[in-house]
């Protein structure tokens, strides 16, 4: 019988654990999920069962989340931990990092990133984005290229990403696994926008490389083709003295990746060029006959002439009295209100 991973959710806010539990239960994985509202109850629960992953809020009644993790590891050293917190205090954040959690999530928790982190922590196959047929060989053939690029560029990790934001192959992991899903979605939005601009201009797709610097790690993002992009993450990759070299390594690898993708049939299809020929006429009436018909119609007098109508009406009622209650016999006869003389 295979082992069913056990997750212990610790938060005194019931709505938070309910949301996380619902996301885990709909992820498609067979998991045992236990909820408790305090660190003391979590430690009691750990005397009853082996816990694989502890998901804990930093601020709890009684001992806080960091203290709980330290006590939990004294009992079960193999336990993995994820911290959830709305606390931004520098000392508290430093204390969280010292216990080396898998990830630290700020509230509200991004559920896509949370599920991805749980899968990575427990070594589960991703069910959110299942593998396609034949992808196993693709991953193996591309992994070597990405590993070589990782070593050459001195990167922490290298990802090959599809236009859908899916990781096709990887070498290494992001330093902050908790932001992977959101980060890839944001980067692929940049990628998609560049394609749209090229289509609007009806030009050959040309992409720009992007470099991002931060205190934790840098990112270098560049296209491979119209369906794939390359992401490198690591310390100092986007620094001025290293960026040029990093891009050269990456661009050389892109050419080799394109060849592999073509060999396995994963390269994008060429775009169909729009025709510049005029569209054929859809009317059944020849153009010259239509023009003649319009000329004939323009020469005819309209059946109803509004100007003539009002001139005739004014002439007919010219002699009506000012007092509408009194009219003469002649006026009544003209209006058809009296018989004509025989």
Phi, psi and omega per residue, in radians:
X1 nan 2.220 -3.104
X2 -1.269 2.647 -3.116
X3 -1.314 2.294 3.072
X4 -1.684 2.028 -3.114
X5 -1.037 2.490 3.126
X6 -1.941 2.219 3.077
X7 -1.954 2.338 3.103
X8 -1.969 1.971 3.139
X9 -1.665 2.146 -3.067
X10 -2.153 1.860 3.118
X11 -2.821 2.357 3.141
X12 -1.431 -0.067 3.037
X13 -1.650 1.880 -3.039
X14 -1.056 -0.597 -3.095
X15 -1.169 -0.515 3.128
X16 -1.220 -0.874 -3.136
X17 -1.147 -0.572 3.105
X18 -1.126 -0.725 3.132
X19 -1.153 -0.790 -3.140
X20 -1.149 -0.710 3.122
X21 -1.084 -0.760 3.134
X22 -1.073 -0.750 3.122
X23 -1.103 -0.712 3.138
X24 -1.183 -0.701 -3.098
X25 -1.221 -0.452 3.120
X26 -1.682 0.106 -3.128
X27 -1.360 -0.258 -3.136
X28 1.643 -0.001 -3.134
X29 -1.675 2.606 3.057
X30 -1.510 1.809 -3.050
X31 -2.262 2.607 2.992
X32 -1.801 2.078 -3.022
X33 -2.060 2.236 3.130
X34 -2.170 2.399 -3.140
X35 -2.044 2.365 3.012
X36 -2.463 2.690 -3.058
X37 -1.646 -0.067 -3.078
X38 -2.565 2.837 3.125
X39 -1.164 -0.634 -3.138
X40 -1.119 -0.726 3.115
X41 -1.218 -0.545 3.085
X42 -1.133 -0.733 3.117
X43 -1.137 -0.650 3.080
X44 -1.121 -0.722 3.125
X45 -1.101 -0.582 -3.111
X46 -1.261 -0.294 3.040
X47 -1.349 -0.275 -3.093
X48 -1.688 -0.438 -3.036
X49 -2.674 2.793 3.048
X50 -1.452 2.248 -3.128
X51 -1.886 2.257 3.137
X52 -1.564 -0.624 -3.084
X53 -2.448 2.204 3.116
X54 -1.845 2.064 3.094
X55 -1.897 1.964 -2.920
X56 -2.322 2.419 3.015
X57 -1.365 2.516 -3.135
X58 -1.181 -0.786 -3.061
X59 -1.663 1.923 -3.114
X60 -2.263 2.747 2.987
X61 -1.202 2.323 -3.066
X62 1.510 -2.352 3.141
X63 -1.192 2.584 -3.136
X64 -1.492 3.139 -3.053
X65 -1.119 -0.664 3.134
X66 -1.147 -0.769 3.104
X67 -1.090 -0.663 3.108
X68 -1.096 -0.762 -3.136
X69 -1.078 -0.749 3.133
X70 -1.077 -0.765 3.122
X71 -1.219 -0.640 3.140
X72 -1.140 -0.703 3.140
X73 -1.228 -0.450 3.057
X74 -1.171 -0.513 3.135
X75 -1.578 -0.727 -3.111
X76 -2.321 1.544 -3.014
X77 -1.050 -0.443 -3.066
X78 -1.421 -0.086 -2.997
X79 -1.140 2.401 3.047
X80 -1.638 2.662 -3.058
X81 -2.382 2.484 2.990
X82 -2.204 2.319 -3.135
X83 -1.873 2.391 3.066
X84 -2.089 2.316 -3.070
X85 -2.783 2.610 2.970
X86 -1.835 0.066 -3.093
X87 -1.431 2.247 3.139
X88 -1.945 0.082 3.136
X89 -1.045 2.308 -3.047
X90 -1.061 -0.721 -3.139
X91 -1.136 -0.714 3.125
X92 -1.145 -0.731 3.135
X93 -1.132 -0.652 3.095
X94 -1.132 -0.710 3.103
X95 -1.103 -0.663 3.107
X96 -1.104 -0.775 -3.105
X97 -1.163 -0.532 -3.095
X98 -1.138 -0.491 -3.139
X99 -1.492 0.073 3.010
X100 0.943 1.045 3.089
X101 -1.288 2.833 3.048
X102 -1.088 -0.703 3.127
X103 -2.789 2.731 3.018
X104 -2.084 2.084 -3.134
X105 -1.887 2.340 2.998
X106 -1.499 2.580 3.072
X107 -1.405 2.479 -0.056
X108 -1.259 2.516 -3.039
X109 -1.331 2.205 3.036
X110 -1.269 1.956 -2.952
X111 -1.156 -0.614 3.108
X112 -1.078 -0.783 3.100
X113 -1.164 -0.646 -3.126
X114 -1.112 -0.840 3.141
X115 -1.097 -0.726 3.121
X116 -1.055 -0.715 -3.140
X117 -1.186 -0.705 3.097
X118 -1.073 -0.759 3.127
X119 -1.065 -0.751 -3.128
X120 -1.176 -0.717 -3.113
X121 -1.139 -0.638 -3.089
X122 -1.678 -0.010 3.138
X123 1.187 0.617 -3.116
X124 -1.611 2.580 3.027
X125 -1.228 2.417 3.136
X126 -1.197 2.174 3.091
X127 -1.760 -0.328 3.099
X128 -1.103 -0.715 3.104
X129 -2.191 1.526 -3.064
X130 -1.196 2.687 3.133
X131 -1.268 2.506 3.089
X132 -1.549 2.855 -3.114
X133 -1.078 2.332 3.116
X134 1.443 0.008 -3.076
X135 -1.302 -0.411 -3.132
X136 -1.035 -0.796 3.110
X137 -1.142 -0.644 3.128
X138 -1.086 -0.783 3.138
X139 -1.064 -0.753 -3.105
X140 -1.128 -0.727 -3.087
X141 -1.261 -0.571 -3.125
X142 -1.465 -0.454 -3.081
X143 -1.052 -0.648 3.136
X144 -1.109 -0.747 3.131
X145 -1.097 -0.746 -3.131
X146 -1.181 -0.632 3.105
X147 -1.144 -0.705 3.107
X148 -1.106 -0.759 3.114
X149 -1.120 -0.698 3.130
X150 -1.031 -0.780 -3.134
X151 -1.207 -0.743 -3.101
X152 -1.124 -0.706 -3.081
X153 -1.521 -0.188 -3.077
X154 1.190 0.622 -3.089
X155 -1.560 2.719 3.059
X156 -1.299 -0.642 3.101
X157 -2.744 2.790 3.060
X158 -2.369 2.246 3.130
X159 -2.063 2.461 2.903
X160 -1.832 2.120 -3.001
X161 -2.050 2.442 3.062
X162 -1.490 2.956 -3.125
X163 -1.108 -0.324 3.097
X164 -1.507 0.049 -3.130
X165 1.447 0.274 -3.125
X166 -1.615 2.436 3.076
X167 -1.371 1.901 -3.140
X168 -1.333 -0.746 3.108
X169 -2.709 2.731 -3.100
X170 -2.600 2.709 2.955
X171 -2.286 1.923 -3.069
X172 1.499 3.113 -3.106
X173 -2.245 2.663 3.074
X174 -1.035 2.492 3.091
X175 -1.011 -0.549 3.094
X176 -2.066 1.610 -3.071
X177 -1.132 -0.365 -3.074
X178 -1.205 -0.279 -3.099
X179 -1.869 0.121 -2.971
X180 -1.013 -0.912 -3.063
X181 -1.087 -0.832 -3.130
X182 -1.139 -0.671 -3.125
X183 -1.141 -0.807 -3.136
X184 -1.122 -0.673 3.109
X185 -1.085 -0.731 3.141
X186 -1.162 -0.727 -3.136
X187 -1.159 -0.683 3.141
X188 -1.258 -0.382 3.015
X189 -1.159 -0.691 3.051
X190 -1.079 -0.793 -3.129
X191 -1.046 -0.823 -3.126
X192 -1.123 -0.678 -3.136
X193 -1.110 -0.673 3.135
X194 -1.141 -0.622 3.088
X195 -1.149 -0.713 -3.127
X196 -1.122 -0.700 3.110
X197 -1.082 -0.742 3.132
X198 -1.091 -0.705 -3.135
X199 -1.191 -0.696 3.118
X200 -1.089 -0.647 3.130
X201 -1.465 -0.091 -3.097
X202 0.924 0.763 -3.127
X203 -2.002 2.903 3.045
X204 -1.125 2.247 -3.108
X205 -0.934 2.174 3.088
X206 -2.269 2.202 -3.030
X207 -1.895 2.688 3.067
X208 -1.841 2.446 3.007
X209 -1.358 2.612 -3.120
X210 -2.227 2.406 3.103
X211 -2.198 2.360 -3.115
X212 -2.234 2.297 3.125
X213 -1.943 2.503 3.060
X214 -2.638 2.965 -3.137
X215 -1.184 -0.554 -3.080
X216 -1.426 -0.919 -3.130
X217 -2.856 2.804 3.132
X218 -1.781 2.770 3.068
X219 -2.190 2.447 2.982
X220 -2.212 2.155 -3.023
X221 -2.196 2.203 -3.126
X222 -2.605 2.690 -3.079
X223 -1.386 2.672 2.971
X224 -1.792 -0.880 3.062
X225 -2.674 -2.832 -3.099
X226 -1.400 0.108 3.119
X227 -2.343 -0.031 -3.096
X228 -2.497 2.653 3.092
X229 -2.448 2.819 -3.067
X230 -2.036 2.344 3.105
X231 -2.166 2.215 3.033
X232 -2.018 2.402 3.098
X233 -2.301 2.437 3.126
X234 2.990 2.966 -3.107
X235 -1.294 2.176 3.038
X236 1.299 0.169 -3.104
X237 -1.091 -0.600 -3.076
X238 -1.635 0.117 3.091
X239 -1.126 2.581 -3.034
X240 -0.965 -0.694 -3.070
X241 -1.332 -0.234 -3.106
X242 -1.975 -0.351 -2.991
X243 -1.062 -0.784 -3.126
X244 -1.045 -0.764 -3.140
X245 -1.165 -0.692 3.113
X246 -1.072 -0.760 -3.135
X247 -1.156 -0.666 3.119
X248 -1.098 -0.802 3.095
X249 -1.026 -0.800 -3.081
X250 -1.138 -0.757 -3.128
X251 -1.143 -0.649 3.066
X252 -1.103 -0.699 3.130
X253 -1.207 -0.587 3.125
X254 -1.013 -0.717 3.139
X255 -1.084 -0.725 3.126
X256 -1.211 -0.647 3.108
X257 -1.111 -0.712 3.111
X258 -1.024 -0.724 3.127
X259 -1.100 -0.733 3.114
X260 -1.127 -0.764 -3.131
X261 -1.091 -0.681 3.094
X262 -1.156 -0.695 -3.098
X263 -1.117 -0.579 -3.104
X264 -1.745 0.130 3.085
X265 1.312 0.406 -3.122
X266 -1.811 0.013 3.132
X267 -1.258 2.637 -3.128
X268 -1.203 2.605 3.071
X269 -1.281 2.578 3.091
X270 -1.122 2.488 -3.135
X271 -1.277 2.463 3.105
X272 -1.373 2.180 -3.111
X273 -1.340 2.470 3.122
X274 -1.301 2.392 3.114
X275 -1.303 2.525 3.112
X276 -1.784 0.052 3.121
X277 -1.262 2.560 3.134
X278 -1.155 2.587 3.126
X279 -1.226 2.501 3.120
X280 -1.154 2.641 3.128
X281 -1.143 2.396 -3.107
X282 -1.758 -0.196 -3.122
X283 -1.409 2.571 3.095
X284 -1.433 -0.126 -3.111
X285 -1.687 2.140 3.106
X286 -1.002 2.592 -3.069
X287 -1.027 -0.764 -3.085
X288 -1.157 -0.637 3.107
X289 -1.173 -0.640 3.126
X290 -1.139 -0.724 3.113
X291 -1.125 -0.703 3.123
X292 -1.120 -0.715 3.129
X293 -1.080 -0.718 3.128
X294 -1.137 -0.671 3.112
X295 -1.117 -0.721 3.136
X296 -1.110 -0.731 -3.134
X297 -1.169 -0.615 -3.114
X298 -1.209 -0.372 -3.134
X299 -1.501 -0.212 -3.120
X300 -1.449 2.536 3.083
X301 -1.381 2.336 3.134
X302 -1.027 2.536 3.113
X303 -1.131 -0.485 -3.115
X304 -2.196 2.096 -3.138
X305 -1.934 1.848 -3.080
X306 -1.060 -0.626 -3.129
X307 -1.125 -0.790 -3.133
X308 -1.114 -0.669 3.139
X309 -1.013 -0.841 -3.069
X310 -1.264 -0.541 3.076
X311 -1.159 -0.747 3.133
X312 -1.164 -0.691 -3.137
X313 -1.139 -0.698 -3.142
X314 -1.153 -0.709 3.135
X315 -1.148 -0.709 -3.100
X316 -1.130 -0.593 -3.066
X317 -1.921 0.421 -3.083
X318 -1.056 -0.693 -3.004
X319 -1.655 0.325 3.085
X320 -1.132 2.476 -3.117
X321 -1.200 2.775 3.094
X322 -1.177 -0.701 3.103
X323 -1.412 2.003 -3.065
X324 -1.222 -0.195 -3.126
X325 -1.553 -0.173 -3.075
X326 -2.231 2.159 3.047
X327 -2.352 2.760 3.125
X328 -1.477 2.916 3.116
X329 -1.112 -0.700 -3.124
X330 -1.097 -0.722 3.134
X331 -1.156 -0.662 3.093
X332 -1.137 -0.673 3.128
X333 -1.136 -0.727 3.134
X334 -1.116 -0.556 3.131
X335 -1.474 0.009 3.109
X336 1.430 0.288 -3.127
X337 -1.675 -0.060 3.124
X338 -2.386 2.622 -3.123
X339 -1.216 2.599 3.046
X340 -1.222 2.653 3.070
X341 -1.167 2.316 3.130
X342 -1.422 nan nan
